[in-house]
Amino acid sequence: MDLAYVWFFIVGVLFVGYFVLDGFDFGVGMSLPFLGKDDVSRRQIINTIGPVWDLNETWVIVAGACLFAAFPEWYATLFSGFYLALLLILLALILRGVSFEYRHQRDSLRWKAGFDRMIVIGSAVPAFLWGVAVANIVQGVPLDVDHEFTGSLLTLLNPYGLLGGLTTLLLFFTHGVYFVALKTDGQVRLDARKLALRSGLLTVVVAAIFLAW
């Protein structure tokens, strides 16, 4: 087998692993406004990913390193053309990580509520923008003769890209809610199972439209 195919497979597995594992982290973070009725339930939800969220993020670092080593031109085009979108993803991940670490440093409900909002934003932004990026890669983006991206962030925010973002947002959300249902008990688990059923149906519809397009 050609070495390029081997590396393509390795990079693909790493990115799929990242989307699966960090995907439910995003979903858990986005579920806070829907399942976190009080501070106890929100703490219960956050604790489900407490031991794993930072480890799950390393998948994308390894995937990026492999992409740089095996396909430097692809890496250069991707990270320069999608620079602003990837920067927003990075800032959101930092925002989420800081919130996980600092949320419990004070007993103030206002303090915790502020970091909870940051967790939701830091989860929803990457979940949406990763879908926008993947959809544009599948659809194709404008490149010049030097393989440099000639568009802008607004070029990426086309109807197909936005639908891709909505699809991954809903997929990660549903994945996260199911994870909460598996890792908790009591009222949180009951609410998570009900929410997962509703969001799952909506996800199937949106994903079907995306795939058909």
URJODA-V672200 format. One record per pair of residues at least 6 apart in sequence whose C-alpha atoms are under 6 Angstrom apart, sorted by the first residue. I is the first residue (numbers start at 0). J is the second residue. Records with the same first field share a line. If there is no record, write none. Layout:
I: J + J
This chain:
10: 62
13: 62
17: 58 + 59
20: 55
21: 55
22: 171
23: 171 + 174 + 175
25: 122
26: 171 + 172 + 175
27: 175
28: 118 + 119 + 122
29: 119 + 122
35: 41
67: 74
76: 147
80: 148
88: 125
91: 121
92: 121
94: 121
95: 118 + 121
98: 114
102: 111 + 114
126: 168
127: 164 + 168
128: 164
130: 163 + 164 + 167
131: 160 + 161 + 163 + 164
134: 160 + 163
135: 160
141: 148 + 149
142: 148 + 149
166: 206
169: 202
173: 195 + 198 + 199
176: 191 + 195
177: 195
180: 188 + 191 + 192
